[in-house]
């Protein structure tokens, strides 16, 4: 090792080159993420800093060309800050360093507009346009969006007012959000009420603060009147951060809680800032070993193709802003936030003169897709260890029915697992639940908050006789017929039950395809002899649902806020209009009634839509979907592929 380090790490693993590692992660990130959004802006900054230290002479013109695409709108920068529209801090940094005069006009324009037009908090901090003024919302992430961009724009344009505002933004955020007990940062204020500061010490939140602080440490002129204040704060803060560094040199999702998972985006940003603090002499050389340890530890989370695991998914003051709320946020494989943080960390390592880093563990050993998002698909799973449940999902929604081992506790209703992501979640949620992370908790993907118990849930069947429903127990047997990426099918059988004086059993065939919130059911109610029956298909409510009944289209739908913290849920049943026999209600269940013949199959559709999914933000949108986009004829076409007969 050379430069400020003067030491060599233990030879437990073959050394890796930080420049090569940064370039590999950069290439993966450029191929994976949308550069127009703010995680892309972080990656563009990483590319800019890497380009200025890399011996690869092609990287700098590529970085400049990429920055220029924001001005031409070939890359559409968008988000909550005007800086993102013009290439963000990466473009401003290249301009400041004299590496890209061609970016000067767009950077100057972005800075001028941001100072003049960006919304302000009560303290005159630049904040997103969506921030609620009545709650005076601020959060540490804005240090990343504002300080480096305005600092470099101000230095390049000789605008002291921009520089002063850049300094003010980060120092004021630290004043508001710094935890006096730990010396670390909380993420936000005003998201749980006026003046209420979140309770976390979130990894990436501290990393966002570091991006702003590191820019000031490195490039704020020595003559600036607040330079001593910046250096004093930086030294105090990094010493507080280092107190929570783990044995591999990294930081956990909740920085103060080593039982939470290692979080790579925050770790990468903290290592980047630590490297700059060492470079500028804010920290003395004895702390170089801590940086070296972290850079080696981070390699365990980077796969051979540059993929990065264990980065927390998008997170802004979740729930009540408690430490537990942050610990429940899941990590993802190749989350967009991961790439820029890692590139910045290893680019800074190279700038310090490091030519090799010795990993403490095998590189990539923790970079696994086990809990990572996959491609959208349909999927059905029999879960013998989870009450013999059968769960199924597509790219929009998930459902579950209970099995025979728990029939003394629950009924044959259909449960909804609300999801806001397109990738599969059933396996992941079961696995995390077994590890103590309940799927009843929302962590950014959705959760199970629909209370079924012995009710009908979402589309559960009953036989309607004598003005009341008669229901079966949980299913008796299950058989998966098809489990393909675009089409699933399975069969459930239900033991005979008494339906007001007659014995009825059921065979139920369920199918689901991609691109819809409704699945198809073909049920056959079996009796000793042919009989006319009335089937009742129920939707469970909590007593405050907006219920829509339309006999002409055979639809019953509900929209209801079931629990305060989880958003509203829409549920629906669609039957063949010609056989619709009206509607009924019993207890918590709303029913659509349908005339059927025993021993003959009949078809219907069941579905659900969540307010926090991309498609159903309001009751009106759910009603419109049920009434027009998912009518009987359209659904029959959607499910026109012949069902398997095995």
BABA-726879 format. One record per residue (C-alpha): residue number from 1; chain; y negated, x negated, z negated. Coordinates in steps of 0.02 Angstrom, whole numbers, plus 50000, padded with zeros to 5 digits. Each point is the difference from the previous one (the first is absolute). Layout:
residues N
  num  chaine     yy     xx     zz
  NUM       A      Y      X      Z
...
//
This chain:
residues 646
  num  chaine     yy     xx     zz
    1       A  50000  50000  50000
    2       A  49823  49942  50036
    3       A  49822  50056  49966
    4       A  49955  50058  49826
    5       A  50180  50021  49945
    6       A  50070  49825  49980
    7       A  50169  50069  49947
    8       A  50166  50049  50076
    9       A  50097  50155  49957
   10       A  50185  49996  49958
   11       A  50115  49989  50151
   12       A  50096  50159  49963
   13       A  49978  50065  50178
   14       A  49952  49922  50164
   15       A  49810  49990  50015
   16       A  49906  50119  50113
   17       A  49837  49971  50091
   18       A  49862  50119  49942
   19       A  49916  50000  50171
   20       A  50162  50046  50087
   21       A  50032  50135  49871
   22       A  49825  50073  50019
   23       A  50015  50001  50190
   24       A  50169  50088  49991
   25       A  49933  50136  49883
   26       A  49844  50017  50107
   27       A  50103  50029  50157
   28       A  50106  50131  49912
   29       A  49847  50088  49931
   30       A  49911  50003  50168
   31       A  50154  50082  50075
   32       A  50025  50124  49857
   33       A  49836  50075  49941
   34       A  49846  50093  50061
   35       A  49861  49871  49998
   36       A  49867  50136  50004
   37       A  50036  50053  49821
   38       A  49949  49902  49845
   39       A  50168  49910  49974
   40       A  49976  49941  50179
   41       A  49827  49938  49954
   42       A  50081  49894  49863
   43       A  50122  49928  50128
   44       A  49857  49961  50120
   45       A  49915  49905  49858
   46       A  50162  49906  49968
   47       A  50013  49956  50185
   48       A  49821  49937  50002
   49       A  50026  49886  49850
   50       A  50167  49939  50066
   51       A  49925  49963  50172
   52       A  49873  49882  49922
   53       A  50132  49891  49917
   54       A  50144  50012  50123
   55       A  50037  49856  50120
   56       A  50049  50132  50127
   57       A  49844  49996  50111
   58       A  50044  50167  50080
   59       A  49985  50097  49838
   60       A  49810  49993  49982
   61       A  49960  50070  50174
   62       A  50130  50135  49969
   63       A  49915  50045  49836
   64       A  49830  50006  50085
   65       A  50069  50106  50141
   66       A  50078  50119  49875
   67       A  49835  50015  49907
   68       A  49910  50041  50161
   69       A  50115  50146  50034
   70       A  49916  50095  49859
   71       A  49834  49995  50093
   72       A  50078  50062  50162
   73       A  50098  50134  49904
   74       A  50162  49934  50072
   75       A  50039  49989  49815
   76       A  49927  50151  49911
   77       A  49947  49946  49828
   78       A  49992  50148  49885
   79       A  50004  50045  49818
   80       A  49882  50022  49855
   81       A  49885  49851  50034
   82       A  49896  49958  50152
   83       A  50055  49818  49988
   84       A  50173  50051  50061
   85       A  49926  50063  50163
   86       A  49940  49826  50052
   87       A  50149  49893  49949
   88       A  49965  49988  49814
   89       A  49992  49839  49901
   90       A  50105  49905  50127
   91       A  49871  50021  50137
   92       A  49857  49963  49880
   93       A  50088  49842  49934
   94       A  50029  49930  50175
   95       A  49817  50034  50041
   96       A  49941  49915  49839
   97       A  50108  49847  50032
   98       A  49925  49981  50174
   99       A  50168  50028  50082
  100       A  49954  50161  50090
  101       A  49819  50024  50052
  102       A  50063  50138  50114
  103       A  50034  50106  49846
  104       A  49822  49985  49936
  105       A  49930  50159  50074
  106       A  50137  50114  49936
  107       A  49997  49922  49826
  108       A  49810  50016  49990
  109       A  50007  50180  50058
  110       A  50137  50044  49876
  111       A  49907  49921  49855
  112       A  49837  50085  50045
  113       A  50083  50170  50012
  114       A  50103  49978  49842
  115       A  49849  49952  49893
  116       A  49898  50145  50071
  117       A  50131  50137  50014
  118       A  50143  49968  49878
  119       A  50007  50121  49854
  120       A  49946  49932  49828
  121       A  50059  50027  49823
  122       A  49887  50029  49851
  123       A  49986  49810  49980
  124       A  49958  49983  50187
  125       A  50171  49928  50042
  126       A  50058  50030  50178
  127       A  50141  50128  49991
  128       A  50104  50100  50124
  129       A  49928  50158  50074
  130       A  50138  50103  49921
  131       A  49959  49941  49822
  132       A  49954  50150  49892
  133       A  49820  49977  49946
  134       A  50018  50120  49853
  135       A  50134  49886  49927
  136       A  49909  49838  50050
  137       A  50161  49929  50070
  138       A  50020  49813  50026
  139       A  50156  49894  50016
  140       A  50035  49814  50009
  141       A  50067  50007  50179
  142       A  49821  50009  50063
  143       A  49969  49820  49945
  144       A  50112  49952  50147
  145       A  49911  50116  50122
  146       A  49822  49950  49955
  147       A  49977  49829  49921
  148       A  50079  49879  50126
  149       A  49932  50094  50149
  150       A  49820  50010  49938
  151       A  50005  49822  49930
  152       A  50052  49925  50167
  153       A  49888  50114  50102
  154       A  49854  49957  49885
  155       A  50030  49813  50008
  156       A  50018  50003  50188
  157       A  49847  50111  50026
  158       A  49896  49915  49862
  159       A  49984  50167  49911
  160       A  49980  49968  49815
  161       A  50004  50187  49966
  162       A  50176  50012  50072
  163       A  50057  49852  49895
  164       A  49923  50073  49843
  165       A  50086  50167  50032
  166       A  50166  49910  50028
  167       A  49982  49914  49832
  168       A  49945  50159  49912
  169       A  50147  50101  50069
  170       A  50137  49893  49925
  171       A  49913  49952  49838
  172       A  49954  50181  49964
  173       A  50178  50059  50037
  174       A  50067  49870  49878
  175       A  49874  50060  49870
  176       A  50055  50181  50021
  177       A  50187  49975  50020
  178       A  50047  49846  49900
  179       A  50119  50034  49857
  180       A  49926  49920  49842
  181       A  50172  49984  49920
  182       A  50089  49907  50140
  183       A  49857  49929  50103
  184       A  50081  50081  50153
  185       A  49936  50139  50109
  186       A  50029  50187  49999
  187       A  50003  50080  50171
  188       A  49876  50143  49995
  189       A  49876  50111  49913
  190       A  49972  50185  50023
  191       A  50168  50048  50073
  192       A  50059  50083  49840
  193       A  49828  50067  49953
  194       A  49819  49948  49987
  195       A  49988  49827  49922
  196       A  50189  49986  49972
  197       A  50069  49828  50043
  198       A  50183  49984  50047
  199       A  50111  49916  49870
  200       A  50095  49884  50118
  201       A  50000  49814  50032
  202       A  50071  50025  50174
  203       A  50055  49848  50097
  204       A  49917  50034  50168
  205       A  49846  50073  49914
  206       A  49974  49831  49917
  207       A  50035  49922  50169
  208       A  49864  50103  50083
  209       A  49878  49939  49869
  210       A  50053  49822  50033
  211       A  49961  50014  50186
  212       A  49819  50038  49959
  213       A  49989  49872  49861
  214       A  50085  49862  50102
  215       A  49875  50019  50142
  216       A  49858  49974  49877
  217       A  50084  49851  49917
  218       A  50028  49914  50166
  219       A  49844  50040  50101
  220       A  49857  50065  49892
  221       A  49868  49863  50010
  222       A  49982  49889  49847
  223       A  49815  50045  49994
  224       A  50031  50186  49980
  225       A  49936  50056  49828
  226       A  50162  50092  49960
  227       A  50115  49856  50048
  228       A  50028  49946  49817
  229       A  50043  50180  49954
  230       A  50128  50007  50142
  231       A  50083  49838  49946
  232       A  50006  50049  49817
  233       A  50077  50169  50039
  234       A  50125  49923  50122
  235       A  50062  49873  49873
  236       A  50022  50133  49865
  237       A  50086  50118  50119
  238       A  50124  49876  50073
  239       A  50048  49938  49828
  240       A  50035  50181  49952
  241       A  50103  50023  50159
  242       A  50103  49843  49966
  243       A  50049  50064  49828
  244       A  50105  50132  50089
  245       A  50079  49892  50135
  246       A  50189  50015  49992
  247       A  50127  49858  50002
  248       A  50002  50000  50191
  249       A  49811  49991  50009
  250       A  49971  50181  50052
  251       A  49929  50159  49926
  252       A  50074  50171  49968
  253       A  49945  50172  50062
  254       A  49923  50035  49830
  255       A  49941  49824  49964
  256       A  50021  50014  49812
  257       A  50176  50073  50009
  258       A  50138  49880  50055
  259       A  50124  50145  50009
  260       A  49909  50067  50154
  261       A  50048  49927  50168
  262       A  49927  49841  50074
  263       A  49862  50055  50119
  264       A  49967  49886  50148
  265       A  49833  50058  50071
  266       A  49912  49977  49833
  267       A  50091  49837  49970
  268       A  49949  49934  50170
  269       A  49817  50041  49973
  270       A  50000  49927  49825
  271       A  50077  49838  50066
  272       A  49870  49996  50139
  273       A  49859  50015  49873
  274       A  50081  49874  49884
  275       A  50007  49876  50143
  276       A  49814  50024  50036
  277       A  49959  49980  49815
  278       A  50093  49834  50003
  279       A  49918  49948  50163
  280       A  49825  50031  49933
  281       A  50033  49922  49828
  282       A  49979  50163  49904
  283       A  50173  49962  49928
  284       A  50053  49822  49967
  285       A  50152  49912  50074
  286       A  50120  50043  49860
  287       A  50013  50176  50071
  288       A  50061  49937  50169
  289       A  50178  50010  49935
  290       A  49978  50187  49971
  291       A  49945  50024  50179
  292       A  50143  49895  50065
  293       A  50125  50100  49898
  294       A  49934  50165  50067
  295       A  50002  49943  50181
  296       A  50181  49948  49978
  297       A  50046  50162  49912
  298       A  49922  50109  50135
  299       A  50117  49931  50133
  300       A  50144  50099  49923
  301       A  49919  50160  50063
  302       A  49970  49942  50179
  303       A  50140  50026  50126
  304       A  50044  49881  50141
  305       A  49907  50107  50128
  306       A  49839  50005  49895
  307       A  50034  50169  49920
  308       A  49933  50020  49823
  309       A  50074  50109  49864
  310       A  49942  50067  49832
  311       A  49822  50050  50046
  312       A  49940  50157  49912
  313       A  49969  50146  50116
  314       A  49823  50071  50011
  315       A  49934  50033  49826
  316       A  49834  50068  49937
  317       A  49993  50047  49816
  318       A  50161  50105  50005
  319       A  50036  50139  49877
  320       A  49902  49974  49842
  321       A  49969  49817  50040
  322       A  50117  49940  49863
  323       A  50103  49842  50005
  324       A  50156  50107  50021
  325       A  49922  50089  50149
  326       A  49978  49832  50085
  327       A  50173  49938  49952
  328       A  50074  50153  50085
  329       A  49921  49956  50168
  330       A  50136  49935  50114
  331       A  50000  49842  50104
  332       A  50042  49996  50183
  333       A  50072  49875  50122
  334       A  49865  49946  50123
  335       A  49869  50108  49918
  336       A  49837  49972  50098
  337       A  49914  49924  49848
  338       A  50126  49858  49986
  339       A  49964  49893  50153
  340       A  49817  49954  49979
  341       A  50024  49953  49817
  342       A  50144  49880  50040
  343       A  49910  49922  50149
  344       A  49845  49968  49893
  345       A  50103  49919  49861
  346       A  50089  49877  50114
  347       A  49847  49965  50108
  348       A  49908  49949  49842
  349       A  50148  49892  49949
  350       A  49989  49909  50165
  351       A  49813  49979  49979
  352       A  50034  49914  49833
  353       A  50107  49872  50090
  354       A  50173  50068  49963
  355       A  50122  49958  50137
  356       A  50155  50064  49914
  357       A  50047  50119  49860
  358       A  50166  49997  49911
  359       A  50064  50175  49963
  360       A  50073  50033  49828
  361       A  50125  50121  50077
  362       A  50078  50021  50170
  363       A  49862  50057  50121
  364       A  50015  50184  50041
  365       A  50128  50036  49864
  366       A  49898  50150  49939
  367       A  49942  50053  50173
  368       A  50120  50144  50027
  369       A  49984  50171  50078
  370       A  50102  50082  49862
  371       A  49855  50105  49938
  372       A  49895  49986  50156
  373       A  49947  50135  50122
  374       A  50111  50024  50151
  375       A  49974  50089  50163
  376       A  49983  50190  49998
  377       A  50168  50085  50011
  378       A  50100  50150  49945
  379       A  50119  49962  49859
  380       A  50123  50091  49887
  381       A  50081  49927  49846
  382       A  50136  50056  49882
  383       A  49965  49927  49829
  384       A  50159  50006  49894
  385       A  49917  49911  49854
  386       A  49848  50115  49995
  387       A  50072  50169  49959
  388       A  50093  50002  50167
  389       A  49834  50042  50082
  390       A  49978  50010  50187
  391       A  49828  49945  50061
  392       A  49930  50002  50175
  393       A  49836  49953  50083
  394       A  49908  49966  50160
  395       A  49834  49919  50039
  396       A  49902  50137  49910
  397       A  50090  50073  49850
  398       A  50159  49988  49893
  399       A  50115  50125  49913
  400       A  50145  50001  49878
  401       A  50136  50116  49934
  402       A  50099  49977  49842
  403       A  50186  49971  49988
  404       A  50145  50069  49898
  405       A  49990  49872  49860
  406       A  49834  50073  49938
  407       A  50029  50186  50032
  408       A  49992  50035  49814
  409       A  49818  49942  50003
  410       A  49927  50051  50168
  411       A  50027  50127  50137
  412       A  50021  50001  50188
  413       A  49815  49997  50044
  414       A  49927  49871  50119
  415       A  49889  49863  49931
  416       A  49852  49922  50094
  417       A  49958  49816  49994
  418       A  49820  49991  50062
  419       A  49962  49844  50100
  420       A  49843  49934  50085
  421       A  50083  49861  50100
  422       A  50104  50004  50158
  423       A  50131  49873  49946
  424       A  50157  50050  49902
  425       A  49983  50013  49812
  426       A  50161  50078  49934
  427       A  50100  49840  49975
  428       A  49849  49909  49932
  429       A  49954  50135  49874
  430       A  50178  50015  49936
  431       A  50012  49812  49980
  432       A  49833  49988  49909
  433       A  50043  50149  49891
  434       A  50159  49911  49945
  435       A  49892  49850  49955
  436       A  49886  50106  49890
  437       A  49865  50045  50128
  438       A  50014  50189  50004
  439       A  49980  50090  50165
  440       A  49898  50131  49907
  441       A  49855  49875  49999
  442       A  49884  49985  50151
  443       A  49984  49819  50057
  444       A  49916  50022  50167
  445       A  50147  50071  50099
  446       A  50024  50169  49917
  447       A  50115  50061  49862
  448       A  50113  50138  49935
  449       A  49886  50122  49910
  450       A  50078  50164  50059
  451       A  50087  50085  49853
  452       A  50155  50094  50061
  453       A  50118  50019  49853
  454       A  50096  50163  50024
  455       A  49872  50076  50119
  456       A  50013  50006  50190
  457       A  49883  49854  50031
  458       A  49957  49981  50183
  459       A  50111  50119  50099
  460       A  50146  50021  49882
  461       A  50114  50147  50045
  462       A  50049  50155  49902
  463       A  50087  50163  50044
  464       A  49882  50146  49971
  465       A  50085  50156  49928
  466       A  49942  50136  49884
  467       A  49821  49933  50011
  468       A  50043  49831  49928
  469       A  50060  49829  50058
  470       A  50175  49936  49966
  471       A  50015  49812  50016
  472       A  50138  49873  50014
  473       A  50028  49846  49895
  474       A  49965  49827  50071
  475       A  50095  49954  50156
  476       A  50187  49967  49981
  477       A  50034  49879  50144
  478       A  49894  49899  50120
  479       A  50037  49917  50166
  480       A  49880  49894  50103
  481       A  50028  50036  50184
  482       A  49865  49891  50079
  483       A  49880  49873  49926
  484       A  49901  49932  50148
  485       A  49821  49933  50007
  486       A  49937  50156  50089
  487       A  50121  50137  49946
  488       A  50102  50038  49844
  489       A  50126  50136  49963
  490       A  50104  50041  49847
  491       A  50102  50144  49933
  492       A  50002  50073  49825
  493       A  50121  50128  49932
  494       A  49970  50113  49850
  495       A  50137  50074  49893
  496       A  50013  50192  49991
  497       A  49878  50087  49886
  498       A  49976  50180  49946
  499       A  49864  50087  50100
  500       A  49984  50168  49916
  501       A  50182  50048  50011
  502       A  50058  49900  50152
  503       A  50060  49820  50010
  504       A  49900  49892  50120
  505       A  50019  49817  50048
  506       A  49894  49899  50119
  507       A  50016  49863  50129
  508       A  49833  49922  50042
  509       A  49965  49881  50145
  510       A  49836  49903  49987
  511       A  49915  49904  50140
  512       A  49838  49902  50006
  513       A  49912  49904  50137
  514       A  49843  49892  50008
  515       A  49825  50067  50025
  516       A  50008  50162  49902
  517       A  49977  50059  49821
  518       A  50140  50128  50016
  519       A  50189  49981  50005
  520       A  50125  50121  50075
  521       A  50134  50090  49900
  522       A  50149  50096  50065
  523       A  50080  50100  49858
  524       A  50158  50104  50001
  525       A  50024  50119  49853
  526       A  50185  50035  49982
  527       A  50077  50155  49921
  528       A  50175  50077  49999
  529       A  49951  50121  50138
  530       A  49858  50018  50121
  531       A  49846  50069  49915
  532       A  49815  50022  50027
  533       A  49906  49889  49879
  534       A  49821  49958  49962
  535       A  49967  49815  49976
  536       A  49848  49951  49897
  537       A  49920  49831  50032
  538       A  49886  49949  49859
  539       A  49846  49895  49968
  540       A  49966  49955  49819
  541       A  49820  50006  49937
  542       A  49914  49960  49837
  543       A  49908  50166  50002
  544       A  49841  49948  50091
  545       A  50058  49984  50179
  546       A  49909  50063  50153
  547       A  50143  50098  50080
  548       A  50004  50048  50183
  549       A  50125  50130  50062
  550       A  50017  50043  50184
  551       A  50147  50111  50049
  552       A  49951  49995  50184
  553       A  50032  49812  50005
  554       A  50133  49998  49863
  555       A  49901  49880  49893
  556       A  49972  49979  49814
  557       A  49890  49856  49944
  558       A  49915  49940  49842
  559       A  49864  49874  49959
  560       A  49979  49952  49819
  561       A  49934  49866  49884
  562       A  50155  49980  49894
  563       A  49942  49858  49888
  564       A  49821  49937  49979
  565       A  50033  49819  50046
  566       A  50107  50024  50154
  567       A  49906  50103  50128
  568       A  50052  50165  50077
  569       A  50166  50034  50084
  570       A  50035  50119  50142
  571       A  50173  50079  50018
  572       A  50068  50118  50132
  573       A  50151  50095  50063
  574       A  50011  50066  50178
  575       A  50134  50127  50050
  576       A  50036  50089  50163
  577       A  49865  50134  50009
  578       A  50118  50134  50067
  579       A  50108  49985  49844
  580       A  49860  49988  49872
  581       A  50026  50137  49870
  582       A  49840  49974  49903
  583       A  49951  49906  49844
  584       A  50037  50004  49815
  585       A  49961  49911  49839
  586       A  50102  49957  49847
  587       A  49941  49892  49857
  588       A  49920  49842  50070
  589       A  50077  50026  50172
  590       A  49924  50078  50154
  591       A  50131  50058  50127
  592       A  50011  50040  50184
  593       A  50145  50120  50032
  594       A  50110  49990  50153
  595       A  50137  50117  50063
  596       A  50164  49908  50031
  597       A  50184  50035  50034
  598       A  50127  49921  49885
  599       A  50112  49870  50081
  600       A  49873  49975  50140
  601       A  49877  49854  49999
  602       A  49814  50029  49999
  603       A  49860  49876  50024
  604       A  49836  49966  49910
  605       A  49877  49859  49970
  606       A  49934  49926  49838
  607       A  49857  49879  49976
  608       A  49865  49925  49893
  609       A  49836  49906  50022
  610       A  49901  49899  49874
  611       A  49811  49998  49981
  612       A  50001  49810  49989
  613       A  50097  49976  50159
  614       A  49898  49966  50159
  615       A  50021  50176  50071
  616       A  49969  50126  49862
  617       A  49838  49973  49907
  618       A  49966  50186  49977
  619       A  50090  50166  49983
  620       A  49926  50052  50167
  621       A  50084  49856  50090
  622       A  50168  50043  49922
  623       A  49980  50184  50045
  624       A  49955  49952  50177
  625       A  50152  49889  50014
  626       A  50117  50136  49939
  627       A  49921  50139  50103
  628       A  49977  49913  50167
  629       A  50073  49826  50016
  630       A  50170  50040  49924
  631       A  50040  50174  50062
  632       A  50177  50060  50029
  633       A  50003  49961  50186
  634       A  49927  49825  49979
  635       A  50123  49955  49864
  636       A  50148  50060  50103
  637       A  49943  49886  50141
  638       A  49976  49855  49879
  639       A  50177  50022  49937
  640       A  50074  50040  50170
  641       A  50121  49853  49998
  642       A  50176  50071  49970
  643       A  50059  49976  49822
  644       A  50154  49897  49966
  645       A  50158  50099  49968
  646       A  50105  49874  49903
//
